[in-house]
Amino acid sequence: MPNRLAGETSPYLLQHAGNPVDWYPWGGEALARAKAENKPILLSIGYSACHWCHVMAHESSEDERVAALMNSEFVNIKVDREERPDLDQIYQAAQAMLNRRSGGWPLTMFLTPDQAPFFGGTYFPKESRYGLIGFTELLQRVAAAYREQGNAIAEQNQRLRSALALTNPDPPRADAALPERAPDAAYAALAQSFDPLDGGFGGAPKFPHAGELELCLRRYAATGEKEALRIVTTTLERMTAGGIHDQLGGGFCRYSVDAEWTIPHFEKMLYDNAALLALFADAWRATAEPAFERSARGIAAWVLRDMRSPEGAFYSSLDADSEHEEGKFYVWTPGAVEALLEPAEWQVARRHWGLDRPPNFEQSAWHLRIAIALPEVAHELGLTLSEAEMRLESARARLFAARERRIHPGRDDKVLAGWNALMAGALARAARVFAEPAWFDAARGAIDFLRVAMWNDGRMLATCKDGRAHLNAYLDDHAYLLAALVELMQTEFRRVDLDWSIAIAEALLERFEDRKNGGFFFTSHDHEPLIHRPKPAHDNATPAGNGVAARALVALGHWLGEPRYLAAAERTLRAFAAELAHQPSGMASLLFALEDSLSPPTTVMLRGEPSTCATWQRQLERAYRPRIQVLDLSREDDLPGALARPHAGETGEATAWVCVGTTCLPAVRSSEALEAELSARR
């Protein structure tokens, strides 16, 4: 019989609905039972694309003997960390404090009935091995400890709650200045940890760190510093050539297990690809490097092909596994590749992807990565570059078609509000960079889905599947959505997007802001009580909601002339000012907001003849100018604030208003004069 997870929307929870474990979703029923029976809670947090979550499930959760022990001694709760990031944040932090090392997934925590953790870890094998205690033995020890060491557990829990409270910033000093040099300090730390050979920061495992790369790219745009650009281009070039990049189907995996980007952890996440799509588009504007355009187009192709629902929203992720093997969908043997290709195609593909070299994956298999650049292969084979490109593209198409006939990795088809907003914003930016209206249509479709299906009576819901939307949305959902609307309005302005952005901004201020000390809590004021209420400032796999919210509020506040939004952004920056001053690493989102608050971005507002305005906008978007925002308002009337600037020319002409903050310069009536004005300001 299915357990209590059978009625959930999360594909991850539904994967466990047939377990012999008496799983509960997080909620009042499970918590009440734990209190009534004075049983400890076994909390398991994971997600659908997680390889080791599947391994532990197959080893333990599907085992009748292990399940019987879990059911007799614990109240068992299963959580999808993507639907409940509030719980994941709290218990990942607790795990780090209890064990003095970082966590991960699956997260396995043991709680008292009042939700306080007293022991935990990540993956445990069913039987003891590799220096890890077996899960069966661990369950018995933890159950005994709960029965016999109640006083010690209570004392530890009190210390843990106090330690969690300290993770939120202290109340800011009223006279403290904003740390203007924090971006310089953050960049210096990044330059110090940069890997000049393979790109990225630090060693294995290696993550893309799109926010940190954007910080370096913005520094190059502001200062012309070549080393800042080299950090970005080296990293993106090595990633594009590496196995973290799907050489056939486009898109990027979550991270590489090695420092050379060769073998990824094969899961593909919507949020990673959103951040990288925006970054590759901007890097192309800064460099005109063709490989960056190809990577951006590959991400967009993957998203629209594999991750888009019939209703226009985006799914969450693809598993690392297929047929219970990690990476099986993606890897090849040279013989299988050669059999699919024409001899001329094989000649190029073999050298380009290193299929004539020793295997780079398990069981004598090859995962495709660029071993020799195509110009070098062409020279070696006596081909023109154009001939080599044609052969490689033909080979890629044949291999992709063959791969499509394989059993695909599982897809998590729930729709998350925040992740959809991230991808919609990235597609909107890339659409105006590469003049791809279909990408913008996809971005708008996702945003419209969120508005219709997940915005209910002025409140945002976090997740939706099969027509059922539920769970209170979090800070990140609201912040990412506001930022996405700001991006969409720069690509094609609609009054409905402006009105919704105002509603989202009001929800942030009313339901999430710490009105006393500044900043935004991760959960709303009416969220269910938990043992801790985080106010996160650091970027993790996704950008910090406080930084994204502050930056978007600065933009919207200047466009509307709304001082409440600007003041909320400044209060947020003051809340984290001490941390930004002393340890700004990992806080790129807040640093972007700090720069925009200290020196407001320039907004170009276009009025007049729509076709002329559209031409001017395309011209302005060719260059990478991250501190210039362009709004084509030619099709909208009766707008609020600074957006109400009129057309000041003749019929058939265009007018540009160049505004810094809420102050606008005299109207400009030619594209040449506009470029001259912007160049002078730069």
PEURJO-V767243 format. One record per residue. N is the residue number from 1. RES is the residue in one small letter. PHI is phi as a letter, one per 30 degrees, with the letter a starting at -180 (999 if undefined). Layout:
# PEURJO-V767243
N RES PHI
N RES PHI
This chain:
# PEURJO-V767243
1 m 999
2 p d
3 n d
4 r d
5 l d
6 a d
7 g c
8 e d
9 t c
10 s d
11 p e
12 y d
13 l d
14 l d
15 q d
16 h c
17 a d
18 g c
19 n d
20 p d
21 v d
22 d d
23 w d
24 y c
25 p d
26 w d
27 g l
28 g d
29 e d
30 a d
31 l d
32 a d
33 r d
34 a e
35 k d
36 a d
37 e c
38 n h
39 k c
40 p d
41 i c
42 l c
43 l c
44 s c
45 i c
46 g a
47 y a
48 s d
49 a d
50 c d
51 h d
52 w d
53 c d
54 h d
55 v d
56 m d
57 a d
58 h d
59 e d
60 s c
61 s d
62 e c
63 d c
64 e d
65 r d
66 v d
67 a d
68 a d
69 l d
70 m d
71 n d
72 s d
73 e c
74 f b
75 v c
76 n c
77 i b
78 k c
79 v b
80 d d
81 r d
82 e d
83 e d
84 r b
85 p d
86 d d
87 l d
88 d d
89 q e
90 i d
91 y d
92 q d
93 a d
94 a d
95 q e
96 a d
97 m d
98 l d
99 n c
100 r h
101 r a
102 s d
103 g c
104 g l
105 w b
106 p d
107 l c
108 t c
109 m b
110 f c
111 l c
112 t d
113 p d
114 d c
115 q i
116 a d
117 p d
118 f b
119 f a
120 g a
121 g a
122 t c
123 y d
124 f b
125 p d
126 k d
127 e c
128 s d
129 r a
130 y h
131 g i
132 l c
133 i d
134 g d
135 f d
136 t d
137 e d
138 l d
139 l e
140 q d
141 r d
142 v d
143 a d
144 a d
145 a d
146 y d
147 r d
148 e c
149 q b
150 g e
151 n d
152 a d
153 i d
154 a d
155 e d
156 q d
157 n d
158 q d
159 r d
160 l d
161 r d
162 s d
163 a d
164 l d
165 a d
166 l d
167 t d
168 n d
169 p d
170 d d
171 p e
172 p d
173 r d
174 a d
175 d c
176 a d
177 a d
178 l d
179 p d
180 e d
181 r c
182 a e
183 p e
184 d d
185 a d
186 a d
187 y d
188 a d
189 a d
190 l d
191 a d
192 q d
193 s c
194 f d
195 d c
196 p d
197 l d
198 d c
199 g i
200 g i
201 f b
202 g i
203 g c
204 a d
205 p d
206 k c
207 f c
208 p d
209 h h
210 a d
211 g d
212 e d
213 l d
214 e d
215 l e
216 c d
217 l d
218 r d
219 r d
220 y d
221 a d
222 a d
223 t c
224 g i
225 e d
226 k d
227 e d
228 a d
229 l d
230 r d
231 i e
232 v d
233 t d
234 t d
235 t d
236 l d
237 e d
238 r d
239 m d
240 t d
241 a d
242 g d
243 g d
244 i d
245 h c
246 d d
247 q d
248 l c
249 g c
250 g i
251 g i
252 f b
253 c d
254 r d
255 y a
256 s c
257 v d
258 d c
259 a d
260 e c
261 w i
262 t d
263 i c
264 p d
265 h d
266 f d
267 e d
268 k b
269 m c
270 l d
271 y d
272 d e
273 n d
274 a d
275 a d
276 l d
277 l d
278 a d
279 l d
280 f d
281 a d
282 d d
283 a d
284 w d
285 r d
286 a d
287 t b
288 a i
289 e d
290 p e
291 a d
292 f d
293 e d
294 r d
295 s d
296 a d
297 r d
298 g d
299 i d
300 a d
301 a d
302 w d
303 v d
304 l d
305 r d
306 d c
307 m b
308 r c
309 s d
310 p e
311 e d
312 g j
313 a d
314 f c
315 y d
316 s c
317 s a
318 l c
319 d d
320 a d
321 d c
322 s b
323 e h
324 h i
325 e b
326 e d
327 g i
328 k e
329 f d
330 y c
331 v c
332 w b
333 t c
334 p e
335 g d
336 a d
337 v d
338 e d
339 a d
340 l d
341 l c
342 e d
343 p e
344 a d
345 e d
346 w d
347 q e
348 v d
349 a d
350 r e
351 r d
352 h d
353 w c
354 g i
355 l d
356 d c
357 r c
358 p d
359 p d
360 n c
361 f b
362 e d
363 q h
364 s h
365 a c
366 w c
367 h c
368 l d
369 r b
370 i d
371 a c
372 i b
373 a d
374 l d
375 p e
376 e d
377 v d
378 a e
379 h d
380 e d
381 l c
382 g i
383 l c
384 t d
385 l d
386 s d
387 e d
388 a d
389 e d
390 m d
391 r d
392 l d
393 e d
394 s d
395 a d
396 r d
397 a d
398 r d
399 l d
400 f d
401 a d
402 a d
403 r d
404 e d
405 r d
406 r d
407 i d
408 h d
409 p d
410 g d
411 r c
412 d d
413 d c
414 k d
415 v c
416 l c
417 a e
418 g d
419 w d
420 n d
421 a d
422 l e
423 m d
424 a d
425 g d
426 a d
427 l d
428 a d
429 r d
430 a d
431 a d
432 r d
433 v d
434 f c
435 a h
436 e c
437 p d
438 a d
439 w d
440 f d
441 d e
442 a d
443 a d
444 r d
445 g d
446 a d
447 i d
448 d d
449 f d
450 l d
451 r d
452 v d
453 a c
454 m b
455 w c
456 n b
457 d h
458 g i
459 r b
460 m c
461 l c
462 a d
463 t b
464 c b
465 k a
466 d h
467 g i
468 r c
469 a c
470 h a
471 l i
472 n e
473 a d
474 y c
475 l e
476 d e
477 d e
478 h d
479 a d
480 y d
481 l d
482 l d
483 a d
484 a d
485 l d
486 v d
487 e d
488 l d
489 m d
490 q d
491 t d
492 e a
493 f d
494 r b
495 r d
496 v d
497 d d
498 l d
499 d d
500 w d
501 s d
502 i d
503 a d
504 i d
505 a d
506 e d
507 a d
508 l e
509 l d
510 e d
511 r c
512 f b
513 e d
514 d d
515 r d
516 k d
517 n c
518 g i
519 g i
520 f b
521 f d
522 f d
523 t c
524 s d
525 h d
526 d c
527 h d
528 e d
529 p d
530 l b
531 i d
532 h a
533 r b
534 p d
535 k b
536 p d
537 a c
538 h d
539 d d
540 n c
541 a d
542 t c
543 p d
544 a d
545 g e
546 n d
547 g d
548 v d
549 a d
550 a d
551 r d
552 a d
553 l d
554 v d
555 a d
556 l d
557 g d
558 h d
559 w d
560 l c
561 g i
562 e c
563 p d
564 r d
565 y d
566 l d
567 a d
568 a d
569 a d
570 e d
571 r d
572 t d
573 l d
574 r d
575 a d
576 f c
577 a d
578 a d
579 e d
580 l d
581 a d
582 h c
583 q a
584 p d
585 s d
586 g i
587 m b
588 a e
589 s d
590 l d
591 l d
592 f d
593 a d
594 l d
595 e e
596 d d
597 s d
598 l d
599 s b
600 p e
601 p d
602 t d
603 t c
604 v c
605 m c
606 l c
607 r b
608 g j
609 e d
610 p e
611 s d
612 t d
613 c d
614 a d
615 t d
616 w d
617 q d
618 r e
619 q d
620 l d
621 e d
622 r d
623 a c
624 y d
625 r b
626 p d
627 r c
628 i b
629 q c
630 v c
631 l b
632 d c
633 l c
634 s d
635 r c
636 e b
637 d b
638 d h
639 l c
640 p d
641 g h
642 a d
643 l d
644 a d
645 r e
646 p d
647 h d
648 a c
649 g c
650 e d
651 t e
652 g i
653 e c
654 a b
655 t b
656 a c
657 w c
658 v c
659 c b
660 v c
661 g i
662 t c
663 t c
664 c c
665 l d
666 p e
667 a d
668 v c
669 r b
670 s b
671 s d
672 e d
673 a d
674 l d
675 e d
676 a d
677 e d
678 l d
679 s d
680 a d
681 r d
682 r d
